[in-house]
Amino acid sequence: MEQLTAGQYTLVYNMLSFAIASMIFSGVFFVLARDRVAPQYRISLVVSTLVVGIAAYHYFRIFQSWEAAYTLTGGGYEASGKPFNDAYRYVDWLLTVPLLVVELVLVLGLAAEKRSGMITKLVVAAFLMILLGYPGEILTGQTSVFSERGLWGLLSSIPFVYIVYVLWGEIGNAIAEKDEKTGVLLRNIRYLLVFTWGFYPIVYMAPFIGWEGSTATVAIQVGYSIADVLAKAGYGVMIYAIARSKSEAEGYQMAA
Ligand SMILES: *C/C=C(C)/C=C/C=C(C)/C=C/C1=C(C)CCCC1(C)C
């Protein structure tokens, strides 16, 4: 690991802390808001809670690893010798990305026979996307797209494009069928999905635009943290809003 300035170290430290708080308290919200949606949509809120719970745990571990990896010396932060463990992030994605796909497919309310086949294909694609990305992620110092890091990124992008393509189409079908208010929310989650998920491969490419050493480390940690808060907590809130809107449209009334 390289040396960091106090500003760089603190920026990542604060982003990780912010991510932990976002994950925990969005999860509290999903639990407390349960009765505001009709029973058939509650499973989506349950899955949202699992996602942010798993993420909160991993962010806590990432945070500990970050603290252990550097020691304050003079005005800056020196590598302590303990490696910073980036695998937590990928293990987290391996669990949470399939669940994010599931929570969306469930809230769309597809016919049961279509649903399970679609979930299986998307979950397999999600696993491939994360597993193919990891070997490239841990290769540092590769500053060309035509490097091994670039190759893994390319391979990982194939299932990525497939997932986004399928979900884009399915959300589109749902928009056509639903009332206007739900339609607007579905359109918004479609953009949120594409922009936040699309942000990950961009962050991955930070070393290719010439960012090296500590700059790349900090950019990657901050970038992934922002993307995770939006793609898990923000997305969960959107899923809740869709479930709430569909519940209302279907005549669901909260018990007094
Ligand atoms: C909560 C975590 C989420 C939503 C993570 C999503 C991650 C991706 C969409 C990652 C995609 C990648 C590529 C398409 C290529 C480069 C390697 C990855 C794994 C960063």
PDBQT file of the ligand as one rigid body, heavy atoms in Angstrom, charges set to zero:
ROOT
HETATM    1  C1  LIG A 301     -24.598  -3.165  -4.155  1.00  0.00    +0.000 C 
HETATM    2  C2  LIG A 301     -23.664  -3.463  -5.140  1.00  0.00    +0.000 C 
HETATM    3  C3  LIG A 301     -23.876  -3.381  -6.492  1.00  0.00    +0.000 C 
HETATM    4  C4  LIG A 301     -25.191  -2.949  -7.074  1.00  0.00    +0.000 C 
HETATM    5  C5  LIG A 301     -22.778  -3.708  -7.331  1.00  0.00    +0.000 C 
HETATM    6  C6  LIG A 301     -22.784  -3.691  -8.649  1.00  0.00    +0.000 C 
HETATM    7  C7  LIG A 301     -21.601  -3.984  -9.336  1.00  0.00    +0.000 C 
HETATM    8  C8  LIG A 301     -21.411  -3.927 -10.682  1.00  0.00    +0.000 C 
HETATM    9  C9  LIG A 301     -22.508  -3.587 -11.629  1.00  0.00    +0.000 C 
HETATM   10  C10 LIG A 301     -20.074  -4.226 -11.160  1.00  0.00    +0.000 C 
HETATM   11  C11 LIG A 301     -19.706  -4.323 -12.430  1.00  0.00    +0.000 C 
HETATM   12  C12 LIG A 301     -18.345  -4.540 -12.951  1.00  0.00    +0.000 C 
HETATM   13  C13 LIG A 301     -18.205  -4.509 -14.327  1.00  0.00    +0.000 C 
HETATM   14  C14 LIG A 301     -19.387  -4.394 -15.255  1.00  0.00    +0.000 C 
HETATM   15  C15 LIG A 301     -16.883  -4.583 -14.998  1.00  0.00    +0.000 C 
HETATM   16  C16 LIG A 301     -15.729  -4.340 -14.070  1.00  0.00    +0.000 C 
HETATM   17  C17 LIG A 301     -15.859  -5.113 -12.825  1.00  0.00    +0.000 C 
HETATM   18  C18 LIG A 301     -17.131  -4.760 -12.030  1.00  0.00    +0.000 C 
HETATM   19  C19 LIG A 301     -17.357  -5.950 -11.116  1.00  0.00    +0.000 C 
HETATM   20  C20 LIG A 301     -16.832  -3.504 -11.202  1.00  0.00    +0.000 C 
ENDROOT
TORSDOF 0
